[in-house]
Amino acid sequence: MISHAPWFTESRFGMFVHWGLYALPARHEWVMNRERISAPDYEKYFEHFDPDLYDPREWARAAKDAGMRYVVLTTKHHEGFCLWDSALTDYKSTKTPCGQDLVAAYVDALREEGLKVGFYHSLLDWHHPDFTIDGFHPERDDPEAQRLNEGRDMARYREYLHGQVRELLTNYGTIDYLFFDFSYADASENHRTIWGSKGREAWGSEELLAMVRELQPQIVVNDRLDIPGDFATPEQYQPSGPMIVNGVQVPWEACQTLNGSWGYDRDNLDYKSVDLLVRMLVDGVAKGGNLLLNVGPTARGNFDPRAIESLKGIGEWMRLHSRSVYGAGEAPWTPPGDARYTRRGSRLYLHLFAWPFEYVHLPELAGKVEYAQLLNDASEVALLELSGDRHAVTTAQGAQPDGTLTLKLPVQRPDVAVPVVELFLKPGV
């Protein structure tokens, strides 16, 4: 748990929103990098950015209905475009046909729904004239890159970076969460070296984090400043267990996409199924982590219908099973194969990723459970202890290892994405 922000691990589930000029080409949020698009050529998206369907109240309702308790919006991605009315640049939403401070409306909408307010802010900026060209920059292959860098000054960019973060944490009231992205010093990006790599010195990370703590003492900050943060951020993979940093278990949050792209990617069809998304959420909670699940709105400002269907499906599962997620965490027992445990207080939750035929055996839990039920409908599940010298016969199970609790399940699998058995532990367990 994060001592100054216990809400974070209580919530367990949040929405990431990646939105910017890259929604117009609709070919991944790194389109500027991938296609080596220069800032002048990228300008056409700035000139045509007009999200007439933007209604952050719809975003907030969709997040809440999905069971999410906080939302994190990209205030600025690597392209450098700002979604708020920054006094430090004209490269912002208020200077486009949109003409709005999009962050202000977003913050208000989240607060109306009782959701925690989160900002993402890129440390990179491929539009800023003082951000030096490096191995990630869209102009990295320009034969004049080194000469162009001679006129660039990271100290000036650093001042700009800090100034914009100060604006975001000063102008919108209490901000609960800040996701910086990202450092790439010492081969930190996918275990490969990037020329011109940048880390804590480039960002002035110590001073930046100190300013953040001063302006918003209760905020949670991630670990991508190249210095320790409040929580770790595995991206696009599920950790194999609790996350350990320098020998100490830490809070963590897996940031995941619906389809492999963060920004709106029109032709990407790799959408994960609802049951897979639910399993990812449960798997994380079982290992002491959160899930930050991303949606990339279209250039008109609305959610893609495929994303809406995914959120609705998760929300239906969460409506019946959220108490196995909120405030839950690891359990000290090893679950059977194709299952995960989460525990909250005196209740243990068995999430069955595969539905067994009638019986499931739980090692070490004999004598520790007083009652069991399916969580979706609160129907009782029978408890058995098949111990001693009991032999298997034609229609009867044989003995299980000492200490094993056996549950007798219905043959028909509940019609939910992931069935859950709620086990009421005996006092003192």
Secondary structure as GFF3:
##gff-version 3
##sequence-region A 1 429
A	DSSP	alpha_helix	7	11	.	.	.	ID=ss1
A	DSSP	beta_strand	13	17	.	.	.	ID=ss2
A	DSSP	three_ten_helix	21	23	.	.	.	ID=ss3
A	DSSP	alpha_helix	31	34	.	.	.	ID=ss4
A	DSSP	alpha_helix	39	47	.	.	.	ID=ss5
A	DSSP	alpha_helix	56	65	.	.	.	ID=ss6
A	DSSP	beta_strand	70	76	.	.	.	ID=ss7
A	DSSP	three_ten_helix	93	95	.	.	.	ID=ss8
A	DSSP	alpha_helix	102	112	.	.	.	ID=ss9
A	DSSP	beta_strand	116	122	.	.	.	ID=ss10
A	DSSP	alpha_helix	145	149	.	.	.	ID=ss11
A	DSSP	alpha_helix	154	170	.	.	.	ID=ss12
A	DSSP	beta_strand	177	181	.	.	.	ID=ss13
A	DSSP	alpha_helix	200	203	.	.	.	ID=ss14
A	DSSP	alpha_helix	205	215	.	.	.	ID=ss15
A	DSSP	beta_strand	220	221	.	.	.	ID=ss16
A	DSSP	beta_strand	244	245	.	.	.	ID=ss17
A	DSSP	beta_strand	248	249	.	.	.	ID=ss18
A	DSSP	beta_strand	252	257	.	.	.	ID=ss19
A	DSSP	alpha_helix	274	286	.	.	.	ID=ss20
A	DSSP	beta_strand	289	295	.	.	.	ID=ss21
A	DSSP	alpha_helix	305	321	.	.	.	ID=ss22
A	DSSP	three_ten_helix	322	324	.	.	.	ID=ss23
A	DSSP	beta_strand	339	344	.	.	.	ID=ss24
A	DSSP	beta_strand	347	352	.	.	.	ID=ss25
A	DSSP	beta_strand	359	362	.	.	.	ID=ss26
A	DSSP	beta_strand	369	374	.	.	.	ID=ss27
A	DSSP	beta_strand	382	384	.	.	.	ID=ss28
A	DSSP	beta_strand	405	408	.	.	.	ID=ss29
A	DSSP	beta_strand	420	425	.	.	.	ID=ss30
###
